[in-house]
């Protein structure tokens, strides 16, 4: 691929920044069903005898809640932004459209209700217009499935890859894990290899083990050359795009933006709206 991908930096960077900048406006709800400002918080907790006895109506308590919830929001928005960026890269490099890089399926709940679920990305071999790109993806798909020791008959039936994109994954939420295990089963039933694409190296070893048993291929944010282990090596091999290089080139503005968001989350003196 001969395209100068540096030209896309501005567009790609905006995808990430537009997501994370919403965290600046984060306000905790304190069980009120809506955002609560500092002054409203002090009225709420100050009028509660028990909380006021303990001094929990202090502005520092508000700041702690806002910082904690805001940090969770930062992680979430980074993940969502990276998922959106990943789909855009697939579209730009492999010649796919929005519907082609999206995978949804319908399941039935225990109550009999139909529920539509989706993952964060998809590559279907028949959608790829370039024969060379199609061959690259097909070759990687076979290697990955064999690496997972998927049964040969299933390997032959695979028609593509579906992705769950995460910035990191340390959650011990069993409901989330069970849902991912179900997603993997649904993916294989439709001829897709499920890939957990993690942008960082922050993933719990127990999750790696459990998801591996469910035949998820897990890619992590390691700067190693293996496209069967590294998110960045995979993206480079499949799309020709240097995603690690993109993050490195734009590291200063990403760091500055996160610092500004954290400073805003910790600031309470002007939060009286």
C-alpha beads as a LAMMPS data file, in Angstrom:
LAMMPS data file: protein, C-alpha beads

273 atoms
272 bonds

1 atom types
1 bond types

-500.0 500.0 xlo xhi
-500.0 500.0 ylo yhi
-500.0 500.0 zlo zhi

Masses

1 110.0

Atoms # bond

1 1 1 0.000 0.000 0.000
2 1 1 1.519 3.293 -1.049
3 1 1 -0.845 5.727 0.670
4 1 1 0.835 8.211 3.018
5 1 1 -1.158 7.391 6.117
6 1 1 0.259 10.428 7.933
7 1 1 -2.328 12.388 5.943
8 1 1 -5.096 10.658 7.862
9 1 1 -3.718 11.509 11.305
10 1 1 -5.961 14.522 11.806
11 1 1 -9.108 12.611 10.904
12 1 1 -8.164 9.584 12.992
13 1 1 -7.092 11.727 15.944
14 1 1 -10.424 13.540 15.960
15 1 1 -12.214 10.186 16.351
16 1 1 -10.351 9.566 19.614
17 1 1 -10.429 13.134 20.928
18 1 1 -14.142 13.632 20.243
19 1 1 -14.810 10.623 22.436
20 1 1 -12.573 11.433 25.403
21 1 1 -13.334 15.158 25.561
22 1 1 -16.914 14.425 26.672
23 1 1 -15.391 13.221 29.957
24 1 1 -14.592 16.842 30.852
25 1 1 -18.277 17.388 31.497
26 1 1 -18.711 14.319 33.674
27 1 1 -20.690 14.870 36.888
28 1 1 -21.643 12.152 39.386
29 1 1 -25.354 11.438 39.851
30 1 1 -25.384 10.363 43.521
31 1 1 -28.482 8.282 42.887
32 1 1 -30.474 11.273 41.637
33 1 1 -30.888 10.083 38.067
34 1 1 -29.165 13.179 36.690
35 1 1 -25.849 15.014 36.908
36 1 1 -25.235 16.717 40.248
37 1 1 -23.060 19.831 40.570
38 1 1 -21.001 20.692 43.654
39 1 1 -23.564 23.109 45.084
40 1 1 -26.409 20.626 44.599
41 1 1 -24.264 17.889 46.146
42 1 1 -23.600 20.001 49.242
43 1 1 -27.324 20.692 49.582
44 1 1 -28.119 17.002 49.104
45 1 1 -25.567 15.658 51.579
46 1 1 -25.699 18.679 53.860
47 1 1 -29.423 18.124 54.455
48 1 1 -28.790 14.485 55.348
49 1 1 -28.128 14.356 59.116
50 1 1 -26.113 11.147 58.999
51 1 1 -23.838 12.196 56.116
52 1 1 -23.342 15.675 57.548
53 1 1 -22.361 14.185 60.920
54 1 1 -19.559 12.351 59.131
55 1 1 -18.608 15.402 57.079
56 1 1 -19.468 13.664 53.832
57 1 1 -20.891 16.894 52.422
58 1 1 -17.318 18.159 52.016
59 1 1 -16.287 19.371 48.570
60 1 1 -13.430 16.854 48.633
61 1 1 -15.955 14.018 48.724
62 1 1 -17.581 15.438 45.620
63 1 1 -14.172 15.747 43.943
64 1 1 -13.355 12.130 44.799
65 1 1 -16.648 10.899 43.324
66 1 1 -16.211 13.004 40.215
67 1 1 -12.635 11.875 39.703
68 1 1 -13.477 8.199 40.233
69 1 1 -16.493 8.197 37.936
70 1 1 -14.734 10.453 35.463
71 1 1 -11.745 8.126 35.259
72 1 1 -14.058 5.212 34.520
73 1 1 -15.608 7.344 31.793
74 1 1 -12.149 8.143 30.379
75 1 1 -11.289 4.453 30.061
76 1 1 -14.676 3.732 28.503
77 1 1 -14.463 6.557 25.978
78 1 1 -10.914 5.625 24.997
79 1 1 -12.183 2.105 24.307
80 1 1 -15.154 3.343 22.288
81 1 1 -12.972 5.749 20.351
82 1 1 -10.457 3.018 19.533
83 1 1 -13.270 0.736 18.384
84 1 1 -14.543 3.455 16.071
85 1 1 -11.015 4.144 14.820
86 1 1 -10.415 0.439 14.162
87 1 1 -13.541 0.192 12.010
88 1 1 -12.499 3.304 10.080
89 1 1 -9.068 1.800 9.402
90 1 1 -10.696 -1.403 8.116
91 1 1 -12.886 0.631 5.797
92 1 1 -10.069 2.829 4.518
93 1 1 -7.519 0.075 3.949
94 1 1 -9.626 -2.892 2.856
95 1 1 -12.229 -1.027 0.817
96 1 1 -15.160 -1.931 3.061
97 1 1 -18.289 0.042 3.966
98 1 1 -19.928 0.682 7.338
99 1 1 -22.286 -2.264 7.215
100 1 1 -19.518 -4.624 6.149
101 1 1 -17.326 -3.804 9.166
102 1 1 -20.244 -4.241 11.569
103 1 1 -21.450 -7.595 12.909
104 1 1 -24.756 -8.103 14.691
105 1 1 -26.725 -11.199 15.539
106 1 1 -30.025 -11.959 17.231
107 1 1 -30.440 -14.195 20.258
108 1 1 -33.395 -15.240 22.379
109 1 1 -33.419 -14.511 26.109
110 1 1 -34.687 -16.926 28.768
111 1 1 -37.984 -15.022 28.736
112 1 1 -38.363 -15.600 24.984
113 1 1 -37.560 -12.010 24.030
114 1 1 -35.459 -11.380 20.928
115 1 1 -32.287 -9.402 21.565
116 1 1 -29.864 -7.961 19.023
117 1 1 -26.183 -8.027 19.972
118 1 1 -23.116 -6.747 18.183
119 1 1 -19.336 -6.774 18.313
120 1 1 -16.943 -3.956 17.455
121 1 1 -15.789 -4.980 14.004
122 1 1 -15.857 -7.519 11.223
123 1 1 -13.842 -8.628 8.213
124 1 1 -15.672 -10.996 5.866
125 1 1 -13.529 -12.492 3.161
126 1 1 -16.118 -12.138 0.401
127 1 1 -16.469 -8.398 1.146
128 1 1 -12.808 -7.619 0.404
129 1 1 -12.523 -6.342 -3.186
130 1 1 -8.759 -6.791 -3.496
131 1 1 -7.622 -10.338 -4.183
132 1 1 -4.251 -9.643 -2.575
133 1 1 -5.875 -8.311 0.623
134 1 1 -8.320 -11.202 0.648
135 1 1 -5.445 -13.660 0.434
136 1 1 -3.597 -11.925 3.289
137 1 1 -6.627 -12.093 5.566
138 1 1 -7.417 -15.684 4.589
139 1 1 -3.864 -16.807 5.289
140 1 1 -3.845 -15.097 8.692
141 1 1 -7.269 -16.560 9.510
142 1 1 -6.070 -20.101 8.889
143 1 1 -2.906 -19.578 10.953
144 1 1 -4.871 -18.077 13.832
145 1 1 -7.473 -20.850 13.895
146 1 1 -4.776 -23.518 13.802
147 1 1 -2.952 -21.734 16.597
148 1 1 -6.150 -21.994 18.672
149 1 1 -6.376 -25.689 17.757
150 1 1 -9.775 -25.211 16.181
151 1 1 -11.109 -28.382 14.563
152 1 1 -10.069 -28.650 10.877
153 1 1 -13.673 -28.856 9.661
154 1 1 -14.474 -25.592 11.449
155 1 1 -11.330 -23.941 10.091
156 1 1 -12.439 -24.750 6.539
157 1 1 -15.861 -23.224 7.220
158 1 1 -14.520 -19.905 8.527
159 1 1 -15.513 -16.968 6.341
160 1 1 -14.057 -14.093 8.329
161 1 1 -13.189 -12.467 11.641
162 1 1 -15.232 -10.571 14.227
163 1 1 -13.659 -8.301 16.811
164 1 1 -14.306 -7.081 20.314
165 1 1 -12.088 -4.013 20.840
166 1 1 -10.974 -3.033 24.348
167 1 1 -8.464 -0.500 25.664
168 1 1 -7.716 -2.991 28.458
169 1 1 -9.597 -5.741 30.249
170 1 1 -9.228 -6.340 33.989
171 1 1 -12.905 -6.529 34.856
172 1 1 -14.026 -9.460 36.993
173 1 1 -17.616 -8.942 35.857
174 1 1 -18.837 -12.510 35.329
175 1 1 -21.885 -11.266 33.406
176 1 1 -19.636 -9.504 30.896
177 1 1 -17.402 -12.555 30.585
178 1 1 -20.343 -14.908 30.105
179 1 1 -21.689 -12.610 27.387
180 1 1 -18.338 -12.705 25.608
181 1 1 -18.251 -16.496 25.796
182 1 1 -21.718 -16.549 24.208
183 1 1 -20.526 -14.105 21.552
184 1 1 -17.700 -16.480 20.663
185 1 1 -20.112 -19.396 20.263
186 1 1 -22.378 -17.266 18.063
187 1 1 -19.392 -16.165 15.979
188 1 1 -18.260 -19.708 15.282
189 1 1 -21.826 -20.755 14.474
190 1 1 -21.845 -18.122 11.707
191 1 1 -18.381 -18.935 10.415
192 1 1 -16.357 -16.206 12.120
193 1 1 -13.225 -16.392 14.239
194 1 1 -13.719 -14.226 17.380
195 1 1 -10.805 -11.930 18.226
196 1 1 -10.427 -9.899 21.414
197 1 1 -8.324 -6.959 20.273
198 1 1 -6.778 -5.202 23.292
199 1 1 -4.908 -1.937 22.721
200 1 1 -2.885 -2.149 25.938
201 1 1 -1.164 -4.965 27.812
202 1 1 -3.619 -4.539 30.686
203 1 1 -5.609 -7.773 30.722
204 1 1 -6.139 -10.177 33.596
205 1 1 -4.386 -13.534 33.181
206 1 1 -7.512 -15.394 34.320
207 1 1 -9.481 -13.744 31.512
208 1 1 -6.830 -14.757 28.986
209 1 1 -7.104 -18.356 30.195
210 1 1 -10.908 -18.459 30.245
211 1 1 -11.359 -16.784 26.864
212 1 1 -8.699 -19.027 25.389
213 1 1 -10.722 -22.069 26.423
214 1 1 -13.692 -20.544 24.563
215 1 1 -11.462 -20.244 21.464
216 1 1 -11.186 -16.470 21.475
217 1 1 -7.935 -15.305 19.904
218 1 1 -6.538 -12.604 22.171
219 1 1 -4.345 -9.879 20.705
220 1 1 -2.621 -7.552 23.147
221 1 1 -0.912 -4.190 22.853
222 1 1 2.576 -5.621 22.816
223 1 1 5.206 -4.197 20.476
224 1 1 6.257 -7.597 19.165
225 1 1 6.282 -8.787 15.528
226 1 1 3.768 -11.635 15.860
227 1 1 0.353 -10.871 14.274
228 1 1 -1.077 -13.772 16.284
229 1 1 -0.209 -12.085 19.580
230 1 1 0.201 -8.351 19.007
231 1 1 -2.658 -5.997 18.171
232 1 1 -0.261 -3.667 16.371
233 1 1 1.464 -6.400 14.371
234 1 1 -1.948 -7.745 13.375
235 1 1 -3.242 -4.369 12.156
236 1 1 0.001 -3.782 10.245
237 1 1 -0.115 -7.186 8.524
238 1 1 -3.835 -7.176 7.690
239 1 1 -4.316 -3.521 6.731
240 1 1 -0.832 -2.165 6.072
241 1 1 -1.526 0.629 8.577
242 1 1 0.946 1.354 11.392
243 1 1 -1.419 1.897 14.315
244 1 1 1.397 1.977 16.872
245 1 1 3.096 4.653 14.783
246 1 1 -0.118 6.689 14.786
247 1 1 -0.321 6.638 18.585
248 1 1 3.392 7.410 18.909
249 1 1 3.203 10.369 16.516
250 1 1 0.240 11.829 18.377
251 1 1 1.286 10.910 21.901
252 1 1 1.917 14.514 22.984
253 1 1 -1.569 15.763 22.118
254 1 1 -3.173 12.626 23.577
255 1 1 -1.273 13.081 26.837
256 1 1 -2.075 16.797 26.981
257 1 1 -5.771 16.132 26.403
258 1 1 -5.973 13.500 29.142
259 1 1 -4.154 15.833 31.560
260 1 1 -6.652 18.615 30.829
261 1 1 -9.556 16.224 31.407
262 1 1 -8.139 15.000 34.718
263 1 1 -7.544 18.574 35.899
264 1 1 -11.137 19.436 35.023
265 1 1 -12.451 16.389 36.881
266 1 1 -10.484 17.293 40.008
267 1 1 -11.570 20.944 39.935
268 1 1 -14.560 21.776 42.138
269 1 1 -14.181 25.480 42.878
270 1 1 -15.939 26.544 39.675
271 1 1 -18.380 23.665 39.509
272 1 1 -21.424 25.581 40.724
273 1 1 -23.649 25.292 37.635

Bonds

1 1 1 2
2 1 2 3
3 1 3 4
4 1 4 5
5 1 5 6
6 1 6 7
7 1 7 8
8 1 8 9
9 1 9 10
10 1 10 11
11 1 11 12
12 1 12 13
13 1 13 14
14 1 14 15
15 1 15 16
16 1 16 17
17 1 17 18
18 1 18 19
19 1 19 20
20 1 20 21
21 1 21 22
22 1 22 23
23 1 23 24
24 1 24 25
25 1 25 26
26 1 26 27
27 1 27 28
28 1 28 29
29 1 29 30
30 1 30 31
31 1 31 32
32 1 32 33
33 1 33 34
34 1 34 35
35 1 35 36
36 1 36 37
37 1 37 38
38 1 38 39
39 1 39 40
40 1 40 41
41 1 41 42
42 1 42 43
43 1 43 44
44 1 44 45
45 1 45 46
46 1 46 47
47 1 47 48
48 1 48 49
49 1 49 50
50 1 50 51
51 1 51 52
52 1 52 53
53 1 53 54
54 1 54 55
55 1 55 56
56 1 56 57
57 1 57 58
58 1 58 59
59 1 59 60
60 1 60 61
61 1 61 62
62 1 62 63
63 1 63 64
64 1 64 65
65 1 65 66
66 1 66 67
67 1 67 68
68 1 68 69
69 1 69 70
70 1 70 71
71 1 71 72
72 1 72 73
73 1 73 74
74 1 74 75
75 1 75 76
76 1 76 77
77 1 77 78
78 1 78 79
79 1 79 80
80 1 80 81
81 1 81 82
82 1 82 83
83 1 83 84
84 1 84 85
85 1 85 86
86 1 86 87
87 1 87 88
88 1 88 89
89 1 89 90
90 1 90 91
91 1 91 92
92 1 92 93
93 1 93 94
94 1 94 95
95 1 95 96
96 1 96 97
97 1 97 98
98 1 98 99
99 1 99 100
100 1 100 101
101 1 101 102
102 1 102 103
103 1 103 104
104 1 104 105
105 1 105 106
106 1 106 107
107 1 107 108
108 1 108 109
109 1 109 110
110 1 110 111
111 1 111 112
112 1 112 113
113 1 113 114
114 1 114 115
115 1 115 116
116 1 116 117
117 1 117 118
118 1 118 119
119 1 119 120
120 1 120 121
121 1 121 122
122 1 122 123
123 1 123 124
124 1 124 125
125 1 125 126
126 1 126 127
127 1 127 128
128 1 128 129
129 1 129 130
130 1 130 131
131 1 131 132
132 1 132 133
133 1 133 134
134 1 134 135
135 1 135 136
136 1 136 137
137 1 137 138
138 1 138 139
139 1 139 140
140 1 140 141
141 1 141 142
142 1 142 143
143 1 143 144
144 1 144 145
145 1 145 146
146 1 146 147
147 1 147 148
148 1 148 149
149 1 149 150
150 1 150 151
151 1 151 152
152 1 152 153
153 1 153 154
154 1 154 155
155 1 155 156
156 1 156 157
157 1 157 158
158 1 158 159
159 1 159 160
160 1 160 161
161 1 161 162
162 1 162 163
163 1 163 164
164 1 164 165
165 1 165 166
166 1 166 167
167 1 167 168
168 1 168 169
169 1 169 170
170 1 170 171
171 1 171 172
172 1 172 173
173 1 173 174
174 1 174 175
175 1 175 176
176 1 176 177
177 1 177 178
178 1 178 179
179 1 179 180
180 1 180 181
181 1 181 182
182 1 182 183
183 1 183 184
184 1 184 185
185 1 185 186
186 1 186 187
187 1 187 188
188 1 188 189
189 1 189 190
190 1 190 191
191 1 191 192
192 1 192 193
193 1 193 194
194 1 194 195
195 1 195 196
196 1 196 197
197 1 197 198
198 1 198 199
199 1 199 200
200 1 200 201
201 1 201 202
202 1 202 203
203 1 203 204
204 1 204 205
205 1 205 206
206 1 206 207
207 1 207 208
208 1 208 209
209 1 209 210
210 1 210 211
211 1 211 212
212 1 212 213
213 1 213 214
214 1 214 215
215 1 215 216
216 1 216 217
217 1 217 218
218 1 218 219
219 1 219 220
220 1 220 221
221 1 221 222
222 1 222 223
223 1 223 224
224 1 224 225
225 1 225 226
226 1 226 227
227 1 227 228
228 1 228 229
229 1 229 230
230 1 230 231
231 1 231 232
232 1 232 233
233 1 233 234
234 1 234 235
235 1 235 236
236 1 236 237
237 1 237 238
238 1 238 239
239 1 239 240
240 1 240 241
241 1 241 242
242 1 242 243
243 1 243 244
244 1 244 245
245 1 245 246
246 1 246 247
247 1 247 248
248 1 248 249
249 1 249 250
250 1 250 251
251 1 251 252
252 1 252 253
253 1 253 254
254 1 254 255
255 1 255 256
256 1 256 257
257 1 257 258
258 1 258 259
259 1 259 260
260 1 260 261
261 1 261 262
262 1 262 263
263 1 263 264
264 1 264 265
265 1 265 266
266 1 266 267
267 1 267 268
268 1 268 269
269 1 269 270
270 1 270 271
271 1 271 272
272 1 272 273
